[in-house]
Each structure stands twice: as C-alpha cells, then as structure tokens.
Amino acid sequence: MKYTLILLAAGKGTRMGTDKNKIFIKFRGVPIIKSVVKIFLKDPDCKRILVVIKKNEQKRIQLLLNDLKNYKIDFVIGGKERQDSVYNATKMLEEEKFVMIHDTARAFVTQEEIKKLKLALENSKVAFLGVPVKDTIKQIDTSENVVTTIPRKNLYQAQTPQMFHADVLKEVQNKAHQEGFVGTDDVSLVEKFLPNESIKMVMGSYENIKITTPFDLEIGKEILRRRFRSDV
C-alpha cells in the first residue's frame, strides 16, 4: 500500500521551556527530525514525504536531510495552527491514494505500528494508533468542581500516525477550512464532516510518546536504552 507521509515539523518548544523547535533535539547524536524521517524511509511503501516546516527553519532542515536527497522529500510551509499545516500539505498532494500524517515529536513509532495501520486501511478509509487510558478521568466545571467520573473502559488516547484515503482527508480538510472548524486531530475532522464514515482504532504503544516536556526527554532516553539493549 503505497502512501505519502505528511510529517509535521513546524511546532514550537513552549512546553519544553525553550523557544527552539524540539525537532532539533538529539537522541544518540541524531536530531529527532532526521531519525523520524529515516524510520519511514525504511518502509518501502512510503514513496514521498511532505515535511511541514517553519519558513525560517527550511535551510537548516534541508541541510540535516541533505544525505537523504535521493528520496522523494518535499517541503511545505506550515500554517498558524497544526490543522492549517496539514491543510497546506494536502494542497501539495498529487495522485496519491493513501496519506499518513505523523507528528515529528513522536520519535519512537515502530515499523510494526506502521504496518498495522496499513492493514487497517484495507477495510476502512481512516485509521489511527491509540492506547487505552490508564488514569481515572474526571470531568470538572469552571470552578474546578467534579461533575462526573467518566468510565474509561472504552476510552483511548489518540496517537499518530493517522492514515487516510487521500480523497477523504482532502474533503474534510477543505470543509474545515471553509467553515473555520478546528478539530483536536485530523481524525476528528472525519467525525465532524463524515459522521457515517467508519474509523478504525489500531492498538499502538505507550512507548510512542510525544516529546513535549523535559521529562519526556528522559523517558525517550530510557526507551532508546531498552531498544538498543534488546538489539545486542
């Protein structure tokens, strides 16, 4: 199943306590942006990567990926919000039938998880990685008083990658852009504008963390230590 990857790399480092983009943080001497690109390039079905970036970082990212220039890697300037960035990338799609969207900050996605997403799209037009919610979830009001406890049996945390039939993604992105609707992720746009479309949840991993805070960096280092130990 050949697909194009939209790789979102235009974020900020606000919660990291820095004004620098976290995609330049290094694990084992390799910047996150490069390690994630290489993960997907190992998948022979990934035929093109659209890297969504900030304009003032384009030269730096191109230099980091220079040794991968034999692959089909194009750059897209991101928008104000994450959803705007995806919308800009969808306008660069050509004849692709399938599209995968991934946050660069999720640096530990595996080939097995990518494979499971592709298999899910054989019977659905939308699929995403998710993991069960582990904590008790409380709904509170504006005064921080508890309203109710939400049963967590069927609650899942959505992760990326998320995968779509290209025509579905373009349709919901266009509708959201026209109506000014902002979803919490790309799958939520399908829920909003194509409510009868089936969406498949694919079991992900708790190791597929999003590097957001300094604490996440420490968790990431431990994940790598475990993985490299298992390769010995």
Protein Blocks (a to p, Z undefined) as FASTA:
>chain_A
ZZdddddfkbcfklnopabdfklpceehiafklmmmmmmmmpmklmbdcddddfklmmmm
mmmmmmmmmpccddddddfblmlmmmmmmmmpckbfbdcdddfklmmbcfklmmmmmmmm
mmccbdcdddddfbdcddddfkopafbdcdfklgccddddddddfklmmmmmmmmmmnop
acfblklmmmmmmmmbccddddddfklccdfbfklmmmmmmmmmmmmmmmZZ
